[in-house]
Amino acid sequence: MRRGDVTVIITNPHEGDISVGLLSRLLRQAGVSREEWLGE
C-alpha cells in the first residue's frame, strides 16, 4: 500500500482477508484516516 512517500508492506501469510485490527494498524502506520479510507 502506498501513499505519497510512505510504503507499507502488507503481509498476509494466510492469503485471505485481513482482520479489522490489522487493517487499522496498517492505516495508522500509513497516516490514512478512517474517513479517507472509507471515502467520507
PyMOL CGO cylinders between C-alpha atoms (Angstrom):
from pymol import cmd
from pymol.cgo import CYLINDER

trace = [
    CYLINDER, 0.00, 0.00, 0.00, 1.41, 3.40, -0.93, 0.3, 1, 1, 1, 1, 1, 1,
    CYLINDER, 1.41, 3.40, -0.93, 0.55, 6.95, -0.02, 0.3, 1, 1, 1, 1, 1, 1,
    CYLINDER, 0.55, 6.95, -0.02, 2.93, 9.64, -1.17, 0.3, 1, 1, 1, 1, 1, 1,
    CYLINDER, 2.93, 9.64, -1.17, 6.37, 8.76, 0.13, 0.3, 1, 1, 1, 1, 1, 1,
    CYLINDER, 6.37, 8.76, 0.13, 5.05, 6.14, 2.56, 0.3, 1, 1, 1, 1, 1, 1,
    CYLINDER, 5.05, 6.14, 2.56, 5.02, 2.47, 1.56, 0.3, 1, 1, 1, 1, 1, 1,
    CYLINDER, 5.02, 2.47, 1.56, 3.53, -0.13, 3.88, 0.3, 1, 1, 1, 1, 1, 1,
    CYLINDER, 3.53, -0.13, 3.88, 4.13, -3.80, 3.16, 0.3, 1, 1, 1, 1, 1, 1,
    CYLINDER, 4.13, -3.80, 3.16, 1.01, -5.82, 3.89, 0.3, 1, 1, 1, 1, 1, 1,
    CYLINDER, 1.01, -5.82, 3.89, 1.98, -9.31, 4.89, 0.3, 1, 1, 1, 1, 1, 1,
    CYLINDER, 1.98, -9.31, 4.89, -0.73, -11.90, 4.63, 0.3, 1, 1, 1, 1, 1, 1,
    CYLINDER, -0.73, -11.90, 4.63, 0.59, -15.44, 5.03, 0.3, 1, 1, 1, 1, 1, 1,
    CYLINDER, 0.59, -15.44, 5.03, -2.94, -16.86, 5.03, 0.3, 1, 1, 1, 1, 1, 1,
    CYLINDER, -2.94, -16.86, 5.03, -3.80, -15.47, 1.58, 0.3, 1, 1, 1, 1, 1, 1,
    CYLINDER, -3.80, -15.47, 1.58, -7.28, -14.45, 2.73, 0.3, 1, 1, 1, 1, 1, 1,
    CYLINDER, -7.28, -14.45, 2.73, -8.95, -11.38, 4.16, 0.3, 1, 1, 1, 1, 1, 1,
    CYLINDER, -8.95, -11.38, 4.16, -7.06, -9.40, 6.78, 0.3, 1, 1, 1, 1, 1, 1,
    CYLINDER, -7.06, -9.40, 6.78, -8.60, -8.58, 10.15, 0.3, 1, 1, 1, 1, 1, 1,
    CYLINDER, -8.60, -8.58, 10.15, -10.05, -5.19, 11.05, 0.3, 1, 1, 1, 1, 1, 1,
    CYLINDER, -10.05, -5.19, 11.05, -7.33, -4.81, 13.69, 0.3, 1, 1, 1, 1, 1, 1,
    CYLINDER, -7.33, -4.81, 13.69, -4.54, -5.40, 11.18, 0.3, 1, 1, 1, 1, 1, 1,
    CYLINDER, -4.54, -5.40, 11.18, -6.13, -3.01, 8.70, 0.3, 1, 1, 1, 1, 1, 1,
    CYLINDER, -6.13, -3.01, 8.70, -6.40, -0.35, 11.42, 0.3, 1, 1, 1, 1, 1, 1,
    CYLINDER, -6.40, -0.35, 11.42, -2.72, -0.73, 12.33, 0.3, 1, 1, 1, 1, 1, 1,
    CYLINDER, -2.72, -0.73, 12.33, -1.65, -0.55, 8.68, 0.3, 1, 1, 1, 1, 1, 1,
    CYLINDER, -1.65, -0.55, 8.68, -3.72, 2.56, 8.02, 0.3, 1, 1, 1, 1, 1, 1,
    CYLINDER, -3.72, 2.56, 8.02, -2.35, 4.22, 11.16, 0.3, 1, 1, 1, 1, 1, 1,
    CYLINDER, -2.35, 4.22, 11.16, 1.23, 3.48, 10.04, 0.3, 1, 1, 1, 1, 1, 1,
    CYLINDER, 1.23, 3.48, 10.04, 0.47, 4.92, 6.60, 0.3, 1, 1, 1, 1, 1, 1,
    CYLINDER, 0.47, 4.92, 6.60, -1.17, 8.01, 8.08, 0.3, 1, 1, 1, 1, 1, 1,
    CYLINDER, -1.17, 8.01, 8.08, -4.54, 7.29, 6.47, 0.3, 1, 1, 1, 1, 1, 1,
    CYLINDER, -4.54, 7.29, 6.47, -7.62, 8.25, 8.46, 0.3, 1, 1, 1, 1, 1, 1,
    CYLINDER, -7.62, 8.25, 8.46, -10.72, 6.09, 8.71, 0.3, 1, 1, 1, 1, 1, 1,
    CYLINDER, -10.72, 6.09, 8.71, -12.65, 8.79, 6.81, 0.3, 1, 1, 1, 1, 1, 1,
    CYLINDER, -12.65, 8.79, 6.81, -10.08, 8.84, 3.99, 0.3, 1, 1, 1, 1, 1, 1,
    CYLINDER, -10.08, 8.84, 3.99, -10.16, 5.06, 3.71, 0.3, 1, 1, 1, 1, 1, 1,
    CYLINDER, -10.16, 5.06, 3.71, -13.95, 4.98, 3.57, 0.3, 1, 1, 1, 1, 1, 1,
    CYLINDER, -13.95, 4.98, 3.57, -14.16, 7.97, 1.24, 0.3, 1, 1, 1, 1, 1, 1,
    CYLINDER, -14.16, 7.97, 1.24, -16.22, 10.02, 3.68, 0.3, 1, 1, 1, 1, 1, 1,
]
cmd.load_cgo(trace, "trace")
